[in-house]
């Protein structure tokens, strides 16, 4: 082999070895990070203001790590979910939800719950009782516009109502202290009543022309035999064919006037309504409560000095002591009930006043 051939062969070998070395070089990918992000900070409550109140109370929850917006985060009152009115990273405003009871307030963000903070759910106070102070005018025919002045009517009517002797009236204006109502077409004389949140005011008499109306009974309760005075309007000057009924039974009055009637509670009567009917038109019904006459069956002892405790046994004394009258009489008593001397003493014994022995 010639020298030139050997040189050419060597060059080829060198080239082949170089190519083989190049093919064995591999590219190296850049390194990737495997660091795990830190978990979110748990929400924390620093204060709840107020820390007690009834259902519906607006509560401000102050703290940290609540998140800028609510998203899927929640607030609970003793486990009952609430609907927040506003939400920020450090403050949440939320009303106490219906059904909530005293327990912990908890904020949960991204599935992580805060420590609970106590909140006391108070009982809702009873709604205030509406009260009528004046009717203007106090009488008039159907269709009359009547201004009712008073308190606790509520700012708006909503489900509240006004009735004229139990007939609902149309309302043209309503505010917390004044109502304008139209006397209903089928109304009769009787009480005007304002009802707010199912709580009714005391009635105030409104009189329609020609319709008798009872304003009051005096007294409103008593035993059989009690003399009762009915005060009102449009009774007519004399009774004529007009009637008076008590608990559905006709009663004979002892006095009859245009604005006042007096009658006696009949024997064996029970609690019931008093109604005056004039020219076939009945008044509003007003209840009179009848209670049984107390009866003394024995005294023990039957004699003694002043200050001696006496046990009185009998019936119909009432379930509680309250206030009662004890009539102590001196001397004899004739059949007419008049005492033979002037030693007649009336003493009102109340709880704790020399009546510890009375029963």
C-alpha positions in Angstrom: 0.0 0.0 0.0 1.4 3.3 -1.0 2.1 6.1 1.5 -0.8 8.2 0.1 -3.3 5.5 0.7 -2.3 5.0 4.3 -2.7 8.7 4.9 -6.2 8.7 3.4 -7.2 5.7 5.5 -6.0 7.4 8.7 -8.0 10.5 8.0 -11.1 8.5 7.4 -10.7 6.7 10.7 -10.2 10.0 12.6 -13.4 11.4 10.9 -15.4 8.3 11.8 -14.3 8.3 15.5 -15.2 12.0 15.7 -18.7 11.4 14.3 -19.3 8.6 16.8 -18.3 10.8 19.7 -20.7 13.5 18.6 -23.6 11.1 18.3 -23.1 10.0 21.9 -23.6 13.5 23.4 -27.1 14.0 24.9 -28.9 17.2 25.6 -29.7 18.0 29.3 -33.2 19.4 30.2 -33.2 22.3 32.6 -34.1 21.4 36.3 -37.8 22.0 37.4 -38.8 23.3 40.9 -40.7 20.9 43.2 -41.4 23.4 46.1 -45.0 23.0 47.6 -46.8 26.3 48.2 -47.6 27.1 51.9 -51.2 26.4 53.1 -53.6 29.4 53.4 -53.6 31.1 56.8 -56.7 30.1 58.8 -59.4 32.7 59.4 -59.5 34.2 62.9 -62.2 36.1 64.7 -61.1 38.9 67.2 -64.5 40.2 68.1 -68.2 39.9 67.4 -70.3 43.1 67.9 -72.8 43.0 69.4 -72.3 39.6 71.1 -76.0 39.1 71.8 -79.3 40.0 70.2 -82.5 38.5 68.7 -83.0 37.0 65.3 -82.3 39.5 62.6 -79.7 41.5 64.6 -76.9 42.9 62.4 -73.6 41.6 63.7 -70.1 42.8 62.7 -67.4 40.1 62.8 -63.9 41.5 63.0 -60.8 39.4 62.4 -58.2 38.4 59.8 -57.8 36.1 56.8 -61.4 36.2 55.7 -60.5 36.7 52.1 -61.2 39.8 50.0 -64.6 38.3 48.8 -66.9 35.7 50.2 -66.7 33.2 47.4 -67.5 29.8 48.9 -66.7 30.9 52.4 -69.4 30.7 55.1 -70.5 32.1 58.5 -72.5 30.0 60.9 -74.3 30.8 64.2 -74.3 27.6 66.3 -74.2 25.6 63.0 -77.0 27.6 61.3 -75.7 29.2 58.0 -76.1 33.0 57.8 -76.2 35.3 54.7 -73.6 38.1 55.0 -74.5 41.6 54.0 -70.9 42.5 53.4 -67.5 40.7 53.3 -63.9 41.8 53.4 -60.6 40.4 54.5 -61.0 41.7 58.0 -64.7 42.4 58.5 -68.0 40.7 57.9 -71.5 42.1 58.5 -74.2 39.5 58.9 -77.7 39.3 60.4 -78.5 36.6 62.9 -80.3 33.9 60.9 -83.7 32.5 61.6 -83.5 29.3 63.7 -80.2 30.3 65.3 -79.7 29.6 69.0 -77.1 30.6 71.5 -73.7 29.2 70.5 -70.5 29.9 68.6 -70.0 32.1 65.5 -67.6 30.5 63.1 -66.1 31.7 59.8 -65.0 29.1 57.3 -62.6 30.0 54.4 -61.4 27.5 51.9 -62.6 24.7 54.1 -60.6 26.0 57.1 -62.8 27.0 60.1 -61.9 29.7 62.6 -62.2 29.2 66.3 -65.7 29.8 67.6 -66.7 33.0 69.4 -69.8 32.9 71.6 -73.0 34.7 70.6 -76.2 34.8 72.7 -79.4 34.7 70.8 -82.0 36.7 72.8 -85.7 36.2 72.7 -87.4 38.7 70.5 -89.3 41.2 72.7 -93.1 41.2 72.3 -94.3 43.8 69.8 -95.6 47.0 71.5 -99.3 47.3 72.0 -101.0 50.0 69.8 -103.0 52.6 71.7 -105.7 54.9 70.5 -105.8 58.4 72.1 -108.4 60.1 70.0 -110.9 59.7 67.2 -111.8 62.7 65.1 -114.7 62.9 64.6 -116.0 60.5 67.2 -119.2 59.9 65.3 -120.6 60.0 61.8 -122.3 58.0 59.1 -120.8 55.3 56.9 -118.2 56.8 54.5 -116.9 59.3 57.1 -113.2 59.8 57.1 -111.9 59.3 60.6 -108.5 60.3 61.9 -107.2 57.9 64.6 -104.5 59.3 66.7 -102.3 57.2 69.0 -99.0 55.3 69.3 -97.3 52.1 68.1 -99.3 51.9 64.9 -96.1 51.1 62.9 -94.6 53.2 60.1 -96.5 51.4 57.3 -99.8 49.4 57.4 -98.5 46.1 56.0 -100.9 43.5 57.5 -102.2 45.8 60.2 -105.9 46.8 60.2 -108.6 49.0 61.7 -112.0 47.7 62.5 -115.3 49.6 63.4 -117.3 47.3 65.7 -115.4 44.3 64.1 -115.9 45.5 60.5 -112.6 46.1 58.7 -112.2 49.6 57.3 -110.5 51.0 54.2 -107.3 52.9 55.1 -106.3 56.1 53.2 -103.2 57.0 55.3 -101.1 55.2 57.8 -98.2 56.3 60.1 -96.8 55.4 63.5 -99.0 57.9 65.3 -102.0 58.6 63.0 -104.3 56.6 60.7 -107.1 57.9 58.4 -109.8 55.3 58.0 -113.2 55.3 56.2 -116.2 54.1 58.2 -117.4 50.9 56.5 -120.8 50.8 54.7 -122.1 48.1 57.0 -120.6 49.4 60.3 -122.7 50.0 63.4 -121.9 51.9 66.6 -119.1 50.2 68.5 -115.5 50.1 69.3 -112.7 51.2 66.9 -109.7 48.9 67.3 -106.3 49.1 65.7 -104.5 45.7 65.3 -100.7 45.7 64.6 -98.7 42.4 64.4 -101.8 40.5 65.8 -101.8 42.8 68.9 -105.0 44.8 69.3 -105.5 48.2 71.0 -108.2 48.9 73.5 -111.4 49.9 71.7 -112.6 53.5 71.5 -116.4 54.1 70.9 -117.4 55.5 67.5 -121.1 56.2 67.1 -123.1 56.1 63.8 -126.3 58.2 63.7 -129.3 56.3 65.1 -127.2 53.3 66.2 -126.9 52.6 69.9 -123.4 52.3 71.2 -122.1 51.1 74.6 -119.0 52.9 75.8 -118.6 51.3 79.2 -120.1 49.2 82.0 -119.7 50.2 85.6 -118.7 48.0 87.3 -117.5 45.6 84.6 -117.8 42.6 86.9 -119.6 41.5 90.1 -121.9 38.8 91.6 -125.5 38.3 90.8 -127.6 41.2 92.2 -125.0 43.8 91.2 -126.4 47.1 89.9 -124.7 48.0 86.6 -124.7 51.3 84.8 -124.4 51.2 81.0 -123.0 54.4 79.5 -123.2 55.1 75.8 -125.1 57.0 73.1 -128.4 56.8 71.1 -130.3 54.7 73.7 -133.3 57.1 73.2 -134.8 59.2 76.0 -137.3 56.5 77.0 -137.2 52.8 76.7 -140.4 52.3 74.6 -139.9 49.1 72.6 -136.2 49.1 73.0 -134.6 46.1 74.8 -131.7 45.2 77.0 -130.2 41.7 77.0 -127.6 40.1 79.2 -126.0 36.9 78.0 -128.8 36.5 75.5 -131.7 36.9 78.1 -133.9 40.0 78.2 -133.3 42.1 81.3 -135.7 44.8 82.8 -133.8 48.0 83.4 -134.4 50.1 86.5 -133.4 53.3 84.8 -133.4 54.2 81.0 -132.0 57.4 79.5 -130.5 58.5 76.1 -126.9 58.0 77.4 -127.3 55.8 80.5 -129.1 52.6 81.5 -129.1 50.9 84.9 -130.0 47.3 85.4 -129.4 44.5 88.0 -127.6 41.2 87.2 -130.3 38.6 87.5 -130.0 35.6 89.8 -128.3 32.5 88.3 -126.7 34.7 85.6 -123.3 33.8 84.2 -120.6 35.8 82.4 -122.0 37.2 79.1 -122.5 40.1 76.8 -124.6 43.2 77.4 -126.4 44.5 74.3 -128.8 47.4 73.9 -131.3 47.3 71.0 -133.1 50.4 69.8 -135.6 50.5 67.0 -134.4 47.0 66.0 -130.7 48.1 65.8 -128.4 46.3 68.2 -125.4 48.0 69.9 -122.0 46.6 70.2 -121.6 43.8 72.7 -119.7 44.4 76.0 -118.9 41.6 78.3 -119.8 41.6 82.0 -118.1 39.0 84.2 -120.2 37.4 86.9 -118.4 35.8 89.9 -120.2 33.9 92.6 -121.1 35.5 95.9 -118.7 34.6 98.7 -120.4 32.5 101.5 -119.1 32.2 105.1 -119.9 28.9 106.8 -117.9 29.3 110.0 -115.6 31.4 112.1 -113.0 30.1 114.5 -112.9 31.3 117.1 -116.3 33.0 117.2 -115.3 35.5 120.0 -112.1 37.2 121.0 -110.3 40.4 121.7 -109.0 42.8 119.1 -106.0 41.4 117.3 -107.0 37.7 117.8 -106.5 35.8 114.4 -109.8 34.4 113.0 -110.1 31.7 110.5 -113.0 32.2 108.1 -114.2 29.1 106.3 -116.6 29.2 103.4 -116.8 29.2 99.6 -116.2 31.4 96.6 -113.4 33.4 98.3 -111.2 33.3 95.1 -108.0 31.5 94.4 -105.8 34.2 95.8 -106.0 36.7 98.7 -105.8 39.9 96.7 -107.8 42.7 98.4 -111.2 42.1 100.1 -113.5 43.8 102.5 -114.4 42.4 106.0 -117.4 44.0 107.6 -117.3 43.7 111.4 -120.6 44.6 113.0 -121.4 45.3 116.6 -124.7 44.8 118.4 -127.7 42.8 117.1 -129.1 42.8 113.6 -132.8 42.8 112.8 -134.4 41.0 109.9 -134.3 44.0 107.6 -130.5 44.0 107.8 -130.3 47.3 109.8 -128.1 47.3 112.8 -129.6 48.1 116.2 -126.7 50.4 117.1 -124.2 52.5 115.2 -121.2 50.3 115.8 -120.7 49.3 112.2 -117.1 49.2 111.0 -115.8 48.6 107.5 -112.2 47.5 107.3 -110.3 46.7 104.1 -107.9 43.9 104.8 -105.1 43.5 102.2 -102.2 41.1 102.0 -100.0 41.4 105.1 -102.5 43.7 107.0 -103.8 41.8 110.0 -105.3 39.2 107.7 -102.8 36.4 108.1 -105.4 34.3 109.8 -108.2 35.0 107.3 -108.8 32.4 104.6 
